[in-house]
């Protein structure tokens, strides 16, 4: 009985409503935090080169987790499907780039968070159709927003300061004398900045979905007409979900360019990436904070692992293994939708239930 809850009684409502009411969950979260904040910055991932483990795996996984959190609050908790995620990330990235141009002396972290508000404004604007349409029609509306914003990124030269290449290039910025953006920034500095922002946004997301706002989102998702009859305003609930989701996407887009890529073009925010982020949410589990972490980690690391196995074992070309990884991810999505629609997060919950009575039969 590795996950035994016997004797862990709650005597007041405050303790009952804790994010991690079980002792084993608290120990597990503490171990993960120690690994993330201490072990990985010092040693990287076991068996991998230090800079590669941070630049190619950990930093993108953390950034995509922020994206998954935002999209999950819209799709998983509110039931509003969107295919404009990558475009809202682009709004955050281009906004942060312009803010660094106009305010070169302002702390870059403040500008990253400020760029999320610009993305939230666009998300609220393009979320207005959700008040009258839903389902497939809403997907088409968000897809139109994706194509429109892509067109803006290409045609409006002012967004990338009239750069002939059409790309946005990250300037060097520092905090407390340590460079965190630009060529002089070390991988561990960028990793720690992204990690702190992710933990902060995760705490906010957890409190949002467990509070009054999150409950109104879930009521709209389950039955919008009944929710309206008992006093939930669809206007406020749906637009707030689009705003919060777009804010998270905008922050993650700014982090992707400033803390990971170093430069970006419009191809970094195309519709292919919007589908990729939606797959992260579906595989991880709709309506689950933990699922956002699992989905982002799986979608990003699985192709890397498959390519490495193919190179070492079968001596297969990288392009072949990339196509195979896409096929494998597609098969897994279909399998999970059939066998376990709630994704990897639900499988983790089932595993914990079995651990409660292990080694006895179940």
Beta strands, then each sheet from edge to edge (+ up, - down):
strand 1: 168-169
strand 2: 173-175
strand 3: 178-181
strand 4: 263-264
sheet 1: 1+ 4-
sheet 2: 2+ 3-
end
